[in-house]
Amino acid sequence: MTEDQLDALIGRQTAYGGLTVRVVDWVPEGPSLVLTAVGTEAAIQTDQFGEARRRAPRTWTEPVYDADSGTLHPLIVALTDG
């Protein structure tokens, strides 16, 4: 996918892994999408020392391409077709 295509995914939402997720950004390594869970209880976020500091939405990355097949990850397909 091109950078413009990845930029166009920012802000889109879809159902994934039993959650509603929103694309908040993408990173060139991989490339990967940065996702956040929508409408869920915030998780406790720790600082660099492992101490609980605040509640924040769950945020993680998912690769754009499936590692085994090299095809688009099913999440990307859902975001572009749905």
GROMACS elastic network, one bead per residue, 0.5 to 0.9 nm:
[ bonds ]
;  ai    aj funct       b0    kb
    1     4     6  0.81513   500
    1     5     6  0.60621   500
    1     6     6  0.66809   500
    1    31     6  0.88644   500
    1    64     6  0.81519   500
    1    72     6  0.88652   500
    2     5     6  0.51626   500
    2     6     6  0.63248   500
    2     7     6  0.86082   500
    3     6     6  0.50515   500
    3     7     6  0.60297   500
    3     8     6  0.85795   500
    3    28     6  0.86951   500
    4     8     6  0.61994   500
    4     9     6  0.89134   500
    5     8     6  0.51152   500
    5     9     6  0.67595   500
    6     9     6  0.53084   500
    6    10     6  0.71532   500
    6    25     6  0.85173   500
    6    26     6  0.69359   500
    6    33     6  0.81792   500
    7    10     6  0.55833   500
    7    25     6  0.77199   500
    7    26     6  0.76174   500
    8    11     6  0.80682   500
    8    12     6  0.82481   500
    9    12     6  0.55374   500
    9    13     6  0.87097   500
    9    23     6  0.65370   500
    9    24     6  0.85743   500
    9    25     6  0.83276   500
    9    26     6  0.88364   500
    9    33     6  0.88521   500
    9    76     6  0.86944   500
    9    79     6  0.71670   500
    9    80     6  0.77450   500
   10    13     6  0.87673   500
   10    22     6  0.77011   500
   10    24     6  0.54301   500
   10    25     6  0.57741   500
   10    26     6  0.78148   500
   10    33     6  0.87400   500
   10    34     6  0.89998   500
   11    22     6  0.59506   500
   11    23     6  0.52672   500
   11    24     6  0.59559   500
   11    25     6  0.82413   500
   12    21     6  0.83302   500
   12    22     6  0.55960   500
   12    23     6  0.57421   500
   12    24     6  0.83399   500
   12    79     6  0.68276   500
   13    20     6  0.67135   500
   13    21     6  0.54527   500
   13    23     6  0.66001   500
   13    38     6  0.85272   500
   13    79     6  0.69933   500
   14    19     6  0.82923   500
   14    20     6  0.56071   500
   14    21     6  0.56513   500
   14    22     6  0.67994   500
   14    23     6  0.89403   500
   14    75     6  0.81489   500
   14    78     6  0.67851   500
   14    79     6  0.61806   500
   14    82     6  0.74379   500
   15    18     6  0.65762   500
   15    19     6  0.55631   500
   15    21     6  0.61912   500
   15    22     6  0.89984   500
   15    75     6  0.86345   500
   15    78     6  0.81272   500
   16    19     6  0.53534   500
   16    20     6  0.61539   500
   16    21     6  0.65408   500
   16    75     6  0.68189   500
   16    78     6  0.85000   500
   17    20     6  0.81911   500
   17    21     6  0.89339   500
   19    37     6  0.64945   500
   19    38     6  0.74050   500
   19    39     6  0.85601   500
   19    40     6  0.81293   500
   20    36     6  0.85447   500
   20    37     6  0.59418   500
   20    38     6  0.54084   500
   20    39     6  0.73736   500
   20    40     6  0.85749   500
   21    35     6  0.61924   500
   21    36     6  0.55089   500
   21    38     6  0.54836   500
   21    39     6  0.88627   500
   22    34     6  0.84750   500
   22    35     6  0.55486   500
   22    36     6  0.54380   500
   22    37     6  0.65239   500
   22    38     6  0.66316   500
   23    26     6  0.78414   500
   23    33     6  0.66109   500
   23    34     6  0.58720   500
   23    36     6  0.66374   500
   24    33     6  0.77526   500
   24    34     6  0.56503   500
   24    35     6  0.57148   500
   24    36     6  0.68241   500
   25    32     6  0.88249   500
   25    33     6  0.60842   500
   25    34     6  0.50216   500
   25    35     6  0.73153   500
   26    29     6  0.88925   500
   26    31     6  0.71706   500
   26    32     6  0.56495   500
   26    34     6  0.53233   500
   26    35     6  0.86129   500
   26    61     6  0.82751   500
   27    30     6  0.74991   500
   27    31     6  0.57222   500
   27    32     6  0.54081   500
   27    33     6  0.63954   500
   27    34     6  0.73275   500
   27    61     6  0.87304   500
   28    32     6  0.66590   500
   28    33     6  0.89217   500
   29    32     6  0.64762   500
   29    63     6  0.89476   500
   30    63     6  0.61972   500
   30    64     6  0.71224   500
   30    65     6  0.78230   500
   31    62     6  0.87444   500
   31    63     6  0.60895   500
   31    64     6  0.57878   500
   31    65     6  0.77304   500
   32    61     6  0.60073   500
   32    62     6  0.53293   500
   32    64     6  0.51713   500
   32    65     6  0.81307   500
   33    60     6  0.82747   500
   33    61     6  0.53389   500
   33    62     6  0.53520   500
   33    63     6  0.62484   500
   33    64     6  0.65946   500
   33    76     6  0.89643   500
   34    59     6  0.70130   500
   34    60     6  0.57304   500
   34    62     6  0.67262   500
   35    58     6  0.82986   500
   35    59     6  0.55195   500
   35    60     6  0.54277   500
   35    61     6  0.58717   500
   35    62     6  0.74616   500
   36    57     6  0.64594   500
   36    58     6  0.56597   500
   36    60     6  0.66254   500
   36    61     6  0.87597   500
   37    40     6  0.63239   500
   37    41     6  0.89231   500
   37    42     6  0.88614   500
   37    57     6  0.62857   500
   37    58     6  0.56532   500
   37    59     6  0.66816   500
   37    60     6  0.89379   500
   38    41     6  0.88288   500
   38    57     6  0.77437   500
   38    58     6  0.87093   500
   39    42     6  0.88460   500
   39    57     6  0.88601   500
   40    43     6  0.88471   500
   40    57     6  0.74073   500
   40    58     6  0.83460   500
   41    55     6  0.88047   500
   41    56     6  0.85387   500
   41    57     6  0.71376   500
   41    58     6  0.85798   500
   42    45     6  0.88055   500
   42    55     6  0.53625   500
   42    58     6  0.65496   500
   43    54     6  0.82215   500
   43    55     6  0.52622   500
   43    56     6  0.54562   500
   43    57     6  0.59316   500
   43    58     6  0.60710   500
   44    52     6  0.63204   500
   44    53     6  0.71510   500
   44    54     6  0.56631   500
   44    56     6  0.63200   500
   44    57     6  0.85267   500
   44    58     6  0.88424   500
   45    50     6  0.87824   500
   45    51     6  0.83544   500
   45    52     6  0.58728   500
   45    53     6  0.59391   500
   45    54     6  0.53664   500
   45    55     6  0.56641   500
   45    56     6  0.61635   500
   45    57     6  0.87396   500
   45    58     6  0.87569   500
   46    49     6  0.74631   500
   46    50     6  0.51776   500
   46    51     6  0.51029   500
   46    53     6  0.53751   500
   46    54     6  0.71590   500
   46    55     6  0.88819   500
   47    50     6  0.53602   500
   47    51     6  0.55179   500
   47    52     6  0.65364   500
   47    53     6  0.63087   500
   47    54     6  0.89150   500
   48    51     6  0.75081   500
   49    52     6  0.89141   500
   50    53     6  0.89072   500
   52    55     6  0.85639   500
   56    59     6  0.83874   500
   62    65     6  0.88039   500
   62    73     6  0.84084   500
   62    75     6  0.82872   500
   63    66     6  0.68272   500
   63    67     6  0.79904   500
   63    72     6  0.87530   500
   63    73     6  0.68809   500
   63    76     6  0.89455   500
   64    71     6  0.85834   500
   64    72     6  0.59882   500
   64    73     6  0.55004   500
   64    74     6  0.87816   500
   64    75     6  0.80440   500
   64    76     6  0.64780   500
   65    68     6  0.87486   500
   65    69     6  0.81016   500
   65    70     6  0.55235   500
   65    71     6  0.54399   500
   65    74     6  0.86649   500
   65    76     6  0.83400   500
   66    69     6  0.56985   500
   66    70     6  0.50731   500
   66    71     6  0.54857   500
   66    72     6  0.58369   500
   66    74     6  0.79731   500
   67    70     6  0.57082   500
   67    71     6  0.81037   500
   67    73     6  0.84649   500
   68    71     6  0.82598   500
   69    72     6  0.85542   500
   70    73     6  0.83353   500
   71    74     6  0.87843   500
   72    75     6  0.80840   500
   72    76     6  0.62760   500
   72    77     6  0.66929   500
   73    76     6  0.54069   500
   73    77     6  0.66473   500
   73    78     6  0.89570   500
   74    78     6  0.62410   500
   74    79     6  0.86687   500
   75    78     6  0.50879   500
   75    79     6  0.62372   500
   75    80     6  0.87142   500
   76    79     6  0.50112   500
   76    80     6  0.61364   500
   76    81     6  0.84364   500
   77    80     6  0.52650   500
   77    81     6  0.58591   500
   77    82     6  0.78210   500
   78    81     6  0.53575   500
   78    82     6  0.52134   500
   79    82     6  0.55177   500
